[in-house]
Amino acid sequence: MATTLRRAPVANPAPARLASSPPKRPLSVRIGKKLRRKADALIERSSLVSNAPVLDAHDFGWTRVLRDNWQTILDEARAVLEHPEAVPLLDEVSPDHKRIAPPGKWRSFFLRGYGCDIADNMARCPRTTALVRQVPGLNSAFFSILAPGAHILPHRGVTKGLVTCHLGLVVPDGNVRMRVDREVVHWAEGEALLFDDTYEHEVWNDTDETRVVLLVQFARPLRSPGKWLADLFLWGVKRTAFVREAHDNVALWARTMRKVEEAHSLDKV
């Protein structure tokens, strides 16, 4: 039986003027996309784990820490969702996601994004933060919240040097699924699902309930020279305008959430 969350009216107070449409990708990014295929081929040859679209969670021993503590993580996710109006839409904090994000249906609560900690959000979720800090090569960690009826369009990740893990927290009964390349997979509460997001993938939530996962992105175990190349590529990605803008927007939303909670606390006094 799927865990259910108490729903609350969702408003969208924008804490600042955020980008309203995806900007044109700069020349450096367009050139990088052309070079990425060659880089990913070298990274693939250097991989110490499977290069399949979907990986076995048991090949990554640290996933047991998340699986064993999933209800602790769920408790903190529930607390966050007590004020859903302060959890930003992904396409608002990262305008580049407008290309794939369903309008108004995909929210993300970041603890860490591309190596940058979101201190206010980490303070809101101290136990989850402590758990994800145990992930080797942690790049990003956030609650991914997908509303009923949402469809995330087909897309690919930026580098084969990263692997993505979804920890199921709230998985509705019914047709909620993800396609990774030619394989269709389903989440389970308390279980970890790992995949290579450089394969084309898309997500559907064809249910009447919200799906919540903890999304963790981490460095693929590699030998040299693939590791050198992956580290260099990721270093460049972290310095793009898209990542810097998204980080600034997330930090701004985090401060807004703190103010919302402070206001609610004052109302109770």
Buried (B, 14 or more C-beta within 10 A) or exposed (E): EBBEBEEEEBEEEEBEEBBEEBEEBEEEBEEBEEEBEEBBEBBBEBBEBEBBBBBEBEEBEBBEBBBEBBEBBBEBBBEBBEBBBBBBBBBBBBBBBBEBBBEEBBBBBBBBBBBBBBEBBBEBBEEBBEBBEEBEBBBBBBBBBBBBEBBBEEBBBBBBBBBBBBBBBBBBEEEBBBBBBEEEBEBEBBBBBBBBBBBBBBBBBEBEBBBBBBBBBBBBBBEEEBBEBBBEBBEBBBEBEBBEBBBBBBBBBBBBBBEBBEEEEEEEE
